[in-house]
Amino acid sequence: MNKYFASFLLVVTFLFVTPCSVNANSIIGRVIDSEGNNINALKKELIEEAQKESVKKELAEKYISSANINKKVLELSNHQPELTKTYAQYMNMMLTKDRINKARDLYHKHYKLLKKLQKEYEVQPQYIIAFWGMETNFGSYQGNFDVVDALFSLIYANKRPEFFKRELFSLLKAIEKSGVEEKNMKSSWAGAMGNFQFMPSTYLRYAVDYDKDGKKDIWNSFPDAAASAANYLSSIGWDKEEIWGRQITVPWDFDFSEADISVKKPLSYWRKKGVMDSKGKLLPNLEMKGAIILPEGHRGDKYIVYSNYKVIMSWNYSILYSLAVGNLADLIVSRTSVKAKKTQEKGFSKEIVKDIQSKLNQVGLGTMEVDGVYGGSTRDAVRKIQKELLLPQDGYPSAKFVERLDKYTAEKGYYPPLPRKKPKK
Ligand SMILES: [Ca+2]
């Protein structure tokens, strides 16, 4: 066992038997006593490593030696939600009337600046506002953690330590170059900073001093923050000519095995398959490529997504987050409203996904790792069993599907498959 992990367990155990009035420093004191200077050893190691990564010695010593373990960061990094949100729950939570109205107001308020940014960085204004709303509710929840302490605590807790080390070293370099004082660089518990929640390495590479006051201040200057976000988006491949995607409808006999982020086809191809926009018009006959995704299975809302959707996913690797950013951007400029269609009562827990995975392995449809992560190989195995049973191959384990899967055996199946019939109007 890694020595830091061992001491981390000790801290956690200790937290539960410690009265709330004890502050973090005395907790550290106890850990050092019982574990033999673990924290100091880690600090020493980090200061040496930082210098190898071209961080100045004085800077590394100054910030790392005074870093504190923040027990709130340790608690939050251990918290795992029991159930994930369903698509409909997430969208309706994120895209409230209030947020949409506020987004529209701020879009108009900052329109001149946003248009200037669009000329320079080639990102349409509504996307900047949409990211701002999703990341920090337009700057109102930026996080109030000391960023050095947050990153140090996460390294100490052995939560992706290589990743957070890189972020810590980037932060130290940024402190040297940005003109912003470290005490003003607040972050979320996970080290994300400012109006658009930049990790330090993103800040180091992409932050911009747009208002030209000598500071790259993504916390307090909206021009700096928005230009930094636009600079980042354009650097990771934003396409100024395109939108992100759109909601679609498909004909009753659509082959859902093709609805997958990896199946990119020209719009002309989807048009031939009868795919229509949400107003009931066939997609345009264009070579532009898109993939069809089904966030809540074939009964739920359906989208076609383009290359900018992938850019949103690179910002934050989450399907639901990306759909919310895209929809919010559209709502800002379209004056319509959105109501996500609900087909599921509950999201998935890791345990449910593990059950699905081991069942699929058991009946010979997969050899996947039972890790509780609903990824590509699980989706493929779900599609295989759906194909065998003549169910729509959407790869989505709806509650009903899971219930049936429970009763399935490889020899008998569970009920005679029925071909799909055109529904009566
Ligand atoms: Ca500035």
Boltz pocket constraint, residues with backbone or C-beta under 6 A from the ligand:
constraints:
  - pocket:
      binder: B
      contacts: [[A, 208], [A, 209], [A, 210], [A, 211], [A, 212], [A, 213], [A, 214], [A, 215], [A, 216], [A, 217], [A, 221], [A, 224]]
      max_distance: 6.0
